[in-house]
Amino acid sequence: MTLKRFSAFAVGMLFCAQLTQAATNKGTDEPLNKESKTLLSSLDTASSSLQTHDPSWYLSPQNIVKQLDTLQKAVPLTYNSYVQSYIDAYTSTRYKNHLSKMNALAQYYFPIYEKAFAEANVPQEIKYLSIIESALNPHAVSRVGATGPWQFMFATAKAFNLNIDNYVDERKDPYAATYAAAAYLKDAYNDFGDWQLAIASYNCGKGNVARAIQRSGLSKPDFWSIRKYLPQETRNYVPAFIAMTYVLSNSEALGITSPSENFAANIEGTDVILIDKFVPLSG
């Protein structure tokens, strides 16, 4: 708490004490007058404002739970120690510059994701998964060859009708790849009936999730009940997604600012064209 906030809080407490004493002197059954009520209401509003503009308010467990409940729509945004550890990492000083860049890139990529997800009836909040996958880098290639903003492996890309040949790799196309990701996620949800399990399968494959469910012996499992049976990377995948959703949804309050340059505005006026022959870009 800064000195300024402490001073405001102290003044507020002093006014409250004075008003309470005044009410006591008049008799406990006599209500406060209109002016006193207005002052108390103003102090309550000021106190709330101080809280919600303080980044530490958003990092206390009880308020993280409240905020996740507010954000939660179709995908359960569970809070536990695994999620907290990622929130701690994402809000650390060394990570804030990275998330600032993600905020800027999201101005361009998220509208593409939102449109594709709306058409496929996939929850909008899953757009944050692409940050976990590729840091919104369409040219990202993992150590095992997963490529593009949604990190498709070759076989999975082919299964979801992405074109890969000597001329083009649609895994790097944010439009085509997002529609393919939406199709995969909806297909996985239809198989498992749970969005967290669908998200987990995006990391390790539906086969690994099915085997984890079988090993658990549960008829209606959720991610957390089969977590210990999943590959190590997948165990942390859903907590990382929930934490990223929380942090970037509250980025301004947490002091994660976007660069002053508007990335989306810089590409206005661009268009998509189809070509059917080699086109040199050398000029």
Phi and psi in degrees as GROMACS dihedral restraints (atoms count N, CA, C in turn):
[ dihedral_restraints ]
;  ai    aj    ak    al  type     phi  dphi    fc
    3     4     5     6     1   -77.8    20    10
    4     5     6     7     1   165.0    20    10
    6     7     8     9     1   -59.8    20    10
    7     8     9    10     1   -40.1    20    10
    9    10    11    12     1   -61.3    20    10
   10    11    12    13     1   -45.1    20    10
   12    13    14    15     1   -67.4    20    10
   13    14    15    16     1   -39.0    20    10
   15    16    17    18     1   -63.2    20    10
   16    17    18    19     1   -41.9    20    10
   18    19    20    21     1   -63.0    20    10
   19    20    21    22     1   -44.1    20    10
   21    22    23    24     1   -62.5    20    10
   22    23    24    25     1   -41.5    20    10
   24    25    26    27     1   -63.8    20    10
   25    26    27    28     1   -43.3    20    10
   27    28    29    30     1   -64.0    20    10
   28    29    30    31     1   -42.6    20    10
   30    31    32    33     1   -62.3    20    10
   31    32    33    34     1   -43.1    20    10
   33    34    35    36     1   -59.5    20    10
   34    35    36    37     1   -44.0    20    10
   36    37    38    39     1   -64.3    20    10
   37    38    39    40     1   -36.0    20    10
   39    40    41    42     1   -65.1    20    10
   40    41    42    43     1   -45.4    20    10
   42    43    44    45     1   -61.3    20    10
   43    44    45    46     1   -42.5    20    10
   45    46    47    48     1   -60.7    20    10
   46    47    48    49     1   -42.5    20    10
   48    49    50    51     1   -62.5    20    10
   49    50    51    52     1   -42.3    20    10
   51    52    53    54     1   -63.9    20    10
   52    53    54    55     1   -43.1    20    10
   54    55    56    57     1   -66.0    20    10
   55    56    57    58     1   -40.3    20    10
   57    58    59    60     1   -63.6    20    10
   58    59    60    61     1   -42.0    20    10
   60    61    62    63     1   -63.8    20    10
   61    62    63    64     1   -40.2    20    10
   63    64    65    66     1   -62.8    20    10
   64    65    66    67     1   -40.8    20    10
   66    67    68    69     1   -65.5    20    10
   67    68    69    70     1   -38.5    20    10
   69    70    71    72     1   -65.0    20    10
   70    71    72    73     1   -41.9    20    10
   72    73    74    75     1   -62.5    20    10
   73    74    75    76     1   -30.2    20    10
   75    76    77    78     1   -85.1    20    10
   76    77    78    79     1   -13.8    20    10
   78    79    80    81     1   116.0    20    10
   79    80    81    82     1   137.7    20    10
   81    82    83    84     1   -68.8    20    10
   82    83    84    85     1   -20.7    20    10
   84    85    86    87     1   -86.4    20    10
   85    86    87    88     1   -11.3    20    10
   87    88    89    90     1   -87.3    20    10
   88    89    90    91     1   125.0    20    10
   90    91    92    93     1   -70.7    20    10
   91    92    93    94     1   159.9    20    10
   93    94    95    96     1   -66.7    20    10
   94    95    96    97     1   148.3    20    10
   96    97    98    99     1   -73.2    20    10
   97    98    99   100     1   172.8    20    10
   99   100   101   102     1   -60.0    20    10
  100   101   102   103     1   -40.9    20    10
  102   103   104   105     1   -64.5    20    10
  103   104   105   106     1   -40.7    20    10
  105   106   107   108     1   -66.5    20    10
  106   107   108   109     1   -41.5    20    10
  108   109   110   111     1   -61.4    20    10
  109   110   111   112     1   -41.5    20    10
  111   112   113   114     1   -63.0    20    10
  112   113   114   115     1   -41.6    20    10
  114   115   116   117     1   -64.6    20    10
  115   116   117   118     1   -43.4    20    10
  117   118   119   120     1   -63.6    20    10
  118   119   120   121     1   -39.4    20    10
  120   121   122   123     1   -63.5    20    10
  121   122   123   124     1   -40.1    20    10
  123   124   125   126     1   -64.4    20    10
  124   125   126   127     1   -40.0    20    10
  126   127   128   129     1   -65.6    20    10
  127   128   129   130     1   -38.9    20    10
  129   130   131   132     1   -62.7    20    10
  130   131   132   133     1   -42.8    20    10
  132   133   134   135     1   -64.3    20    10
  133   134   135   136     1   -42.5    20    10
  135   136   137   138     1   -63.8    20    10
  136   137   138   139     1   -41.0    20    10
  138   139   140   141     1   -62.9    20    10
  139   140   141   142     1   -43.0    20    10
  141   142   143   144     1   -63.3    20    10
  142   143   144   145     1   -40.4    20    10
  144   145   146   147     1   -63.7    20    10
  145   146   147   148     1   -40.3    20    10
  147   148   149   150     1   -62.2    20    10
  148   149   150   151     1   -39.8    20    10
  150   151   152   153     1   -63.8    20    10
  151   152   153   154     1   -51.6    20    10
  153   154   155   156     1   -75.7    20    10
  154   155   156   157     1    -9.4    20    10
  156   157   158   159     1  -100.8    20    10
  157   158   159   160     1     3.5    20    10
  159   160   161   162     1  -100.5    20    10
  160   161   162   163     1   115.7    20    10
  162   163   164   165     1   -53.4    20    10
  163   164   165   166     1   -33.9    20    10
  165   166   167   168     1   -63.6    20    10
  166   167   168   169     1   -26.4    20    10
  168   169   170   171     1   -61.9    20    10
  169   170   171   172     1   -36.2    20    10
  171   172   173   174     1   -80.3    20    10
  172   173   174   175     1    -7.2    20    10
  174   175   176   177     1  -108.8    20    10
  175   176   177   178     1     1.1    20    10
  177   178   179   180     1   -82.1    20    10
  178   179   180   181     1   140.0    20    10
  180   181   182   183     1   -51.9    20    10
  181   182   183   184     1   -43.5    20    10
  183   184   185   186     1   -64.1    20    10
  184   185   186   187     1   -34.4    20    10
  186   187   188   189     1   -82.2    20    10
  187   188   189   190     1   -28.4    20    10
  189   190   191   192     1   -61.5    20    10
  190   191   192   193     1   -43.5    20    10
  192   193   194   195     1   -59.7    20    10
  193   194   195   196     1   -45.2    20    10
  195   196   197   198     1   -61.3    20    10
  196   197   198   199     1   -44.7    20    10
  198   199   200   201     1   -67.6    20    10
  199   200   201   202     1   -39.7    20    10
  201   202   203   204     1   -63.9    20    10
  202   203   204   205     1   -38.6    20    10
  204   205   206   207     1   -62.0    20    10
  205   206   207   208     1   -36.9    20    10
  207   208   209   210     1   -70.1    20    10
  208   209   210   211     1   -40.0    20    10
  210   211   212   213     1   -75.1    20    10
  211   212   213   214     1   -28.1    20    10
  213   214   215   216     1   -62.2    20    10
  214   215   216   217     1   130.0    20    10
  216   217   218   219     1  -124.2    20    10
  217   218   219   220     1  -101.9    20    10
  219   220   221   222     1   -83.2    20    10
  220   221   222   223     1   -35.7    20    10
  222   223   224   225     1   -90.5    20    10
  223   224   225   226     1   124.4    20    10
  225   226   227   228     1   -61.1    20    10
  226   227   228   229     1   126.5    20    10
  228   229   230   231     1  -105.8    20    10
  229   230   231   232     1    78.3    20    10
  231   232   233   234     1   -68.4    20    10
  232   233   234   235     1   143.6    20    10
  234   235   236   237     1  -112.4    20    10
  235   236   237   238     1   131.1    20    10
  237   238   239   240     1  -161.4    20    10
  238   239   240   241     1  -173.7    20    10
  240   241   242   243     1   -66.2    20    10
  241   242   243   244     1   -29.6    20    10
  243   244   245   246     1   -66.9    20    10
  244   245   246   247     1   -44.6    20    10
  246   247   248   249     1   -65.0    20    10
  247   248   249   250     1   -43.2    20    10
  249   250   251   252     1   -58.6    20    10
  250   251   252   253     1   -39.4    20    10
  252   253   254   255     1   -62.9    20    10
  253   254   255   256     1   -35.3    20    10
  255   256   257   258     1   -76.5    20    10
  256   257   258   259     1   -35.4    20    10
  258   259   260   261     1   -61.1    20    10
  259   260   261   262     1   -42.1    20    10
  261   262   263   264     1   -59.9    20    10
  262   263   264   265     1   -42.6    20    10
  264   265   266   267     1   -67.3    20    10
  265   266   267   268     1   -45.4    20    10
  267   268   269   270     1   -69.6    20    10
  268   269   270   271     1   -24.2    20    10
  270   271   272   273     1   -98.0    20    10
  271   272   273   274     1     5.8    20    10
  273   274   275   276     1   -72.1    20    10
  274   275   276   277     1   157.9    20    10
  276   277   278   279     1   -58.2    20    10
  277   278   279   280     1   -40.4    20    10
  279   280   281   282     1   -69.1    20    10
  280   281   282   283     1   -20.1    20    10
  282   283   284   285     1   -96.6    20    10
  283   284   285   286     1   -16.0    20    10
  285   286   287   288     1   -65.3    20    10
  286   287   288   289     1   -36.1    20    10
  288   289   290   291     1   -63.2    20    10
  289   290   291   292     1   -39.0    20    10
  291   292   293   294     1   -62.7    20    10
  292   293   294   295     1   -46.3    20    10
  294   295   296   297     1   -70.2    20    10
  295   296   297   298     1   -27.2    20    10
  297   298   299   300     1   -61.7    20    10
  298   299   300   301     1   -41.9    20    10
  300   301   302   303     1   -66.4    20    10
  301   302   303   304     1   -37.6    20    10
  303   304   305   306     1   -63.1    20    10
  304   305   306   307     1   -39.0    20    10
  306   307   308   309     1   -59.7    20    10
  307   308   309   310     1   -40.6    20    10
  309   310   311   312     1   -68.5    20    10
  310   311   312   313     1   -46.6    20    10
  312   313   314   315     1   -65.1    20    10
  313   314   315   316     1   -32.3    20    10
  315   316   317   318     1   -62.5    20    10
  316   317   318   319     1   -25.5    20    10
  318   319   320   321     1   -59.3    20    10
  319   320   321   322     1   -31.0    20    10
  321   322   323   324     1   -92.2    20    10
  322   323   324   325     1   -47.6    20    10
  324   325   326   327     1   -78.8    20    10
  325   326   327   328     1   -37.3    20    10
  327   328   329   330     1   -62.2    20    10
  328   329   330   331     1   -39.7    20    10
  330   331   332   333     1   -60.0    20    10
  331   332   333   334     1   -33.5    20    10
  333   334   335   336     1   -64.9    20    10
  334   335   336   337     1   -46.9    20    10
  336   337   338   339     1   -62.5    20    10
  337   338   339   340     1   -44.9    20    10
  339   340   341   342     1   -61.8    20    10
  340   341   342   343     1   -39.7    20    10
  342   343   344   345     1   -65.8    20    10
  343   344   345   346     1   -47.5    20    10
  345   346   347   348     1   -63.6    20    10
  346   347   348   349     1   -42.2    20    10
  348   349   350   351     1   -67.6    20    10
  349   350   351   352     1   -38.3    20    10
  351   352   353   354     1   -63.0    20    10
  352   353   354   355     1   -41.3    20    10
  354   355   356   357     1   -68.2    20    10
  355   356   357   358     1   -31.0    20    10
  357   358   359   360     1   -94.0    20    10
  358   359   360   361     1    -1.1    20    10
  360   361   362   363     1    59.9    20    10
  361   362   363   364     1    45.6    20    10
  363   364   365   366     1  -107.2    20    10
  364   365   366   367     1   136.9    20    10
  366   367   368   369     1   -55.1    20    10
  367   368   369   370     1   135.3    20    10
  369   370   371   372     1   -61.7    20    10
  370   371   372   373     1   -32.4    20    10
  372   373   374   375     1   -65.3    20    10
  373   374   375   376     1   -16.6    20    10
  375   376   377   378     1   -70.5    20    10
  376   377   378   379     1    -8.7    20    10
  378   379   380   381     1   -58.1    20    10
  379   380   381   382     1   -29.2    20    10
  381   382   383   384     1   -67.5    20    10
  382   383   384   385     1   -16.5    20    10
  384   385   386   387     1   -63.7    20    10
  385   386   387   388     1   -31.1    20    10
  387   388   389   390     1   -64.8    20    10
  388   389   390   391     1   -27.0    20    10
  390   391   392   393     1   -68.8    20    10
  391   392   393   394     1   -41.2    20    10
  393   394   395   396     1   -63.7    20    10
  394   395   396   397     1   -39.3    20    10
  396   397   398   399     1   -70.4    20    10
  397   398   399   400     1   -50.2    20    10
  399   400   401   402     1  -138.7    20    10
  400   401   402   403     1     1.6    20    10
  402   403   404   405     1    55.6    20    10
  403   404   405   406     1    36.2    20    10
  405   406   407   408     1    56.2    20    10
  406   407   408   409     1    36.5    20    10
  408   409   410   411     1  -108.2    20    10
  409   410   411   412     1   109.8    20    10
  411   412   413   414     1   -66.8    20    10
  412   413   414   415     1   -16.7    20    10
  414   415   416   417     1  -101.5    20    10
  415   416   417   418     1     8.8    20    10
  417   418   419   420     1   -65.2    20    10
  418   419   420   421     1   135.6    20    10
  420   421   422   423     1  -132.7    20    10
  421   422   423   424     1   124.1    20    10
  423   424   425   426     1   -80.4    20    10
  424   425   426   427     1   173.3    20    10
  426   427   428   429     1   -65.1    20    10
  427   428   429   430     1   -19.6    20    10
  429   430   431   432     1  -105.4    20    10
  430   431   432   433     1     8.4    20    10
  432   433   434   435     1    97.0    20    10
  433   434   435   436     1     1.0    20    10
  435   436   437   438     1   -63.9    20    10
  436   437   438   439     1   137.3    20    10
  438   439   440   441     1  -133.5    20    10
  439   440   441   442     1   147.9    20    10
  441   442   443   444     1    90.9    20    10
  442   443   444   445     1   179.7    20    10
  444   445   446   447     1   -63.4    20    10
  445   446   447   448     1   -26.2    20    10
  447   448   449   450     1  -108.9    20    10
  448   449   450   451     1     9.4    20    10
  450   451   452   453     1    50.8    20    10
  451   452   453   454     1    57.5    20    10
  453   454   455   456     1   -81.8    20    10
  454   455   456   457     1   134.9    20    10
  456   457   458   459     1   -75.6    20    10
  457   458   459   460     1   159.3    20    10
  459   460   461   462     1   -56.2    20    10
  460   461   462   463     1   -51.4    20    10
  462   463   464   465     1   -64.4    20    10
  463   464   465   466     1   -42.1    20    10
  465   466   467   468     1   -66.3    20    10
  466   467   468   469     1   -39.7    20    10
  468   469   470   471     1   -59.5    20    10
  469   470   471   472     1   -45.1    20    10
  471   472   473   474     1   -63.0    20    10
  472   473   474   475     1   -39.8    20    10
  474   475   476   477     1   -63.5    20    10
  475   476   477   478     1   -26.5    20    10
  477   478   479   480     1  -109.3    20    10
  478   479   480   481     1    30.0    20    10
  480   481   482   483     1    64.2    20    10
  481   482   483   484     1    30.3    20    10
  483   484   485   486     1   -88.5    20    10
  484   485   486   487     1   133.9    20    10
  486   487   488   489     1   -83.7    20    10
  487   488   489   490     1   125.4    20    10
  489   490   491   492     1  -133.9    20    10
  490   491   492   493     1   114.8    20    10
  492   493   494   495     1  -149.7    20    10
  493   494   495   496     1  -163.4    20    10
  495   496   497   498     1   -70.6    20    10
  496   497   498   499     1   -13.6    20    10
  498   499   500   501     1  -106.0    20    10
  499   500   501   502     1   -32.2    20    10
  501   502   503   504     1  -147.3    20    10
  502   503   504   505     1   149.9    20    10
  504   505   506   507     1  -130.8    20    10
  505   506   507   508     1    99.3    20    10
  507   508   509   510     1   -70.6    20    10
  508   509   510   511     1    -6.1    20    10
  510   511   512   513     1   -63.4    20    10
  511   512   513   514     1   -24.0    20    10
  513   514   515   516     1   -90.8    20    10
  514   515   516   517     1    -5.4    20    10
  516   517   518   519     1   -85.2    20    10
  517   518   519   520     1   112.7    20    10
  519   520   521   522     1   -61.6    20    10
  520   521   522   523     1   -26.9    20    10
  522   523   524   525     1   -75.2    20    10
  523   524   525   526     1   -58.3    20    10
  525   526   527   528     1   -61.8    20    10
  526   527   528   529     1   -43.2    20    10
  528   529   530   531     1   -65.4    20    10
  529   530   531   532     1   -35.8    20    10
  531   532   533   534     1   -69.5    20    10
  532   533   534   535     1   -40.1    20    10
  534   535   536   537     1   -63.4    20    10
  535   536   537   538     1   -37.6    20    10
  537   538   539   540     1   -67.1    20    10
  538   539   540   541     1   -42.2    20    10
  540   541   542   543     1   -62.5    20    10
  541   542   543   544     1   -41.6    20    10
  543   544   545   546     1   -62.4    20    10
  544   545   546   547     1   -41.2    20    10
  546   547   548   549     1   -64.1    20    10
  547   548   549   550     1   -43.3    20    10
  549   550   551   552     1   -60.8    20    10
  550   551   552   553     1   -49.8    20    10
  552   553   554   555     1   -63.0    20    10
  553   554   555   556     1   -40.6    20    10
  555   556   557   558     1   -66.8    20    10
  556   557   558   559     1   -39.6    20    10
  558   559   560   561     1   -62.6    20    10
  559   560   561   562     1   -43.9    20    10
  561   562   563   564     1   -66.1    20    10
  562   563   564   565     1   -38.3    20    10
  564   565   566   567     1   -63.4    20    10
  565   566   567   568     1   -40.7    20    10
  567   568   569   570     1   -63.1    20    10
  568   569   570   571     1   -31.7    20    10
  570   571   572   573     1   -74.3    20    10
  571   572   573   574     1   -43.1    20    10
  573   574   575   576     1  -103.8    20    10
  574   575   576   577     1   -19.1    20    10
  576   577   578   579     1    68.0    20    10
  577   578   579   580     1    23.7    20    10
  579   580   581   582     1  -153.0    20    10
  580   581   582   583     1   126.2    20    10
  582   583   584   585     1   -70.2    20    10
  583   584   585   586     1   -34.3    20    10
  585   586   587   588     1   -65.5    20    10
  586   587   588   589     1   -38.5    20    10
  588   589   590   591     1   -69.0    20    10
  589   590   591   592     1   -35.6    20    10
  591   592   593   594     1   -63.0    20    10
  592   593   594   595     1   -42.2    20    10
  594   595   596   597     1   -64.9    20    10
  595   596   597   598     1   -42.3    20    10
  597   598   599   600     1   -60.0    20    10
  598   599   600   601     1   -40.1    20    10
  600   601   602   603     1   -67.0    20    10
  601   602   603   604     1   -25.2    20    10
  603   604   605   606     1   -64.0    20    10
  604   605   606   607     1   -27.5    20    10
  606   607   608   609     1   -86.9    20    10
  607   608   609   610     1   -44.2    20    10
  609   610   611   612     1  -114.2    20    10
  610   611   612   613     1    -4.0    20    10
  612   613   614   615     1    94.8    20    10
  613   614   615   616     1   150.4    20    10
  615   616   617   618     1   -65.6    20    10
  616   617   618   619     1   -31.1    20    10
  618   619   620   621     1   -61.5    20    10
  619   620   621   622     1   -44.2    20    10
  621   622   623   624     1   -65.1    20    10
  622   623   624   625     1   -37.9    20    10
  624   625   626   627     1   -67.5    20    10
  625   626   627   628     1   -42.7    20    10
  627   628   629   630     1   -61.4    20    10
  628   629   630   631     1   -41.0    20    10
  630   631   632   633     1   -67.4    20    10
  631   632   633   634     1   -36.6    20    10
  633   634   635   636     1   -64.3    20    10
  634   635   636   637     1   -40.2    20    10
  636   637   638   639     1   -63.0    20    10
  637   638   639   640     1   -43.3    20    10
  639   640   641   642     1   -62.3    20    10
  640   641   642   643     1   -42.3    20    10
  642   643   644   645     1   -66.7    20    10
  643   644   645   646     1   -31.2    20    10
  645   646   647   648     1   -71.1    20    10
  646   647   648   649     1   -27.3    20    10
  648   649   650   651     1    75.2    20    10
  649   650   651   652     1    10.4    20    10
  651   652   653   654     1   -93.2    20    10
  652   653   654   655     1   142.5    20    10
  654   655   656   657     1   -84.0    20    10
  655   656   657   658     1   -31.7    20    10
  657   658   659   660     1  -132.5    20    10
  658   659   660   661     1    72.2    20    10
  660   661   662   663     1   -81.3    20    10
  661   662   663   664     1   161.6    20    10
  663   664   665   666     1  -118.1    20    10
  664   665   666   667     1   179.4    20    10
  666   667   668   669     1   -58.2    20    10
  667   668   669   670     1   -43.9    20    10
  669   670   671   672     1   -69.4    20    10
  670   671   672   673     1   -29.8    20    10
  672   673   674   675     1   -78.2    20    10
  673   674   675   676     1   -18.1    20    10
  675   676   677   678     1  -113.4    20    10
  676   677   678   679     1     4.6    20    10
  678   679   680   681     1   -52.7    20    10
  679   680   681   682     1   -43.3    20    10
  681   682   683   684     1   -67.4    20    10
  682   683   684   685     1   -15.3    20    10
  684   685   686   687     1   -95.4    20    10
  685   686   687   688     1    -3.9    20    10
  687   688   689   690     1   -90.2    20    10
  688   689   690   691     1   160.5    20    10
  690   691   692   693     1   -56.6    20    10
  691   692   693   694     1   150.9    20    10
  693   694   695   696     1   -55.0    20    10
  694   695   696   697     1   -44.3    20    10
  696   697   698   699     1   -62.6    20    10
  697   698   699   700     1   -38.9    20    10
  699   700   701   702     1   -70.5    20    10
  700   701   702   703     1   -30.1    20    10
  702   703   704   705     1   -59.1    20    10
  703   704   705   706     1   -31.7    20    10
  705   706   707   708     1   -96.6    20    10
  706   707   708   709     1    -7.3    20    10
  708   709   710   711     1   -69.7    20    10
  709   710   711   712     1   -48.9    20    10
  711   712   713   714     1   -67.7    20    10
  712   713   714   715     1   -44.4    20    10
  714   715   716   717     1   -57.1    20    10
  715   716   717   718     1   -39.5    20    10
  717   718   719   720     1   -64.0    20    10
  718   719   720   721     1   -40.8    20    10
  720   721   722   723     1   -62.6    20    10
  721   722   723   724     1   -46.7    20    10
  723   724   725   726     1   -61.4    20    10
  724   725   726   727     1   -43.9    20    10
  726   727   728   729     1   -63.7    20    10
  727   728   729   730     1   -42.4    20    10
  729   730   731   732     1   -63.9    20    10
  730   731   732   733     1   -40.6    20    10
  732   733   734   735     1   -60.1    20    10
  733   734   735   736     1   -44.5    20    10
  735   736   737   738     1   -65.3    20    10
  736   737   738   739     1   -49.1    20    10
  738   739   740   741     1   -66.6    20    10
  739   740   741   742     1   -46.8    20    10
  741   742   743   744     1   -74.1    20    10
  742   743   744   745     1   -25.0    20    10
  744   745   746   747     1   -70.8    20    10
  745   746   747   748     1   -21.5    20    10
  747   748   749   750     1  -119.0    20    10
  748   749   750   751     1    28.6    20    10
  750   751   752   753     1   -60.3    20    10
  751   752   753   754     1   -42.2    20    10
  753   754   755   756     1   -63.6    20    10
  754   755   756   757     1   -45.1    20    10
  756   757   758   759     1   -65.3    20    10
  757   758   759   760     1   -29.3    20    10
  759   760   761   762     1   -88.7    20    10
  760   761   762   763     1     5.1    20    10
  762   763   764   765     1    78.9    20    10
  763   764   765   766     1    20.0    20    10
  765   766   767   768     1   -98.5    20    10
  766   767   768   769     1   100.6    20    10
  768   769   770   771     1   -96.6    20    10
  769   770   771   772     1   153.9    20    10
  771   772   773   774     1   -86.4    20    10
  772   773   774   775     1   151.2    20    10
  774   775   776   777     1   -58.0    20    10
  775   776   777   778     1   151.7    20    10
  777   778   779   780     1   -63.8    20    10
  778   779   780   781     1   -26.4    20    10
  780   781   782   783     1   -75.4    20    10
  781   782   783   784     1   130.8    20    10
  783   784   785   786     1   -88.7    20    10
  784   785   786   787     1   106.5    20    10
  786   787   788   789     1   -62.4    20    10
  787   788   789   790     1   -45.0    20    10
  789   790   791   792     1   -62.2    20    10
  790   791   792   793     1   -38.2    20    10
  792   793   794   795     1   -66.4    20    10
  793   794   795   796     1   -28.5    20    10
  795   796   797   798     1   -69.7    20    10
  796   797   798   799     1   -18.0    20    10
  798   799   800   801     1  -108.5    20    10
  799   800   801   802     1     8.3    20    10
  801   802   803   804     1   -63.3    20    10
  802   803   804   805     1   140.7    20    10
  804   805   806   807     1    94.0    20    10
  805   806   807   808     1    -7.1    20    10
  807   808   809   810     1   -80.4    20    10
  808   809   810   811     1   162.1    20    10
  810   811   812   813     1  -145.0    20    10
  811   812   813   814     1   165.9    20    10
  813   814   815   816     1  -103.7    20    10
  814   815   816   817     1   128.6    20    10
  816   817   818   819     1  -125.4    20    10
  817   818   819   820     1   151.9    20    10
  819   820   821   822     1  -100.7    20    10
  820   821   822   823     1   137.3    20    10
  822   823   824   825     1  -125.0    20    10
  823   824   825   826     1   149.8    20    10
  825   826   827   828     1  -126.4    20    10
  826   827   828   829     1    18.5    20    10
  828   829   830   831     1  -156.6    20    10
  829   830   831   832     1   168.5    20    10
  831   832   833   834     1   -62.7    20    10
  832   833   834   835     1   132.8    20    10
  834   835   836   837     1  -125.5    20    10
  835   836   837   838     1   112.1    20    10
  837   838   839   840     1   -69.8    20    10
  838   839   840   841     1   138.9    20    10
  840   841   842   843     1  -101.9    20    10
  841   842   843   844     1     6.4    20    10
  843   844   845   846     1   -78.8    20    10
  844   845   846   847     1   -11.1    20    10
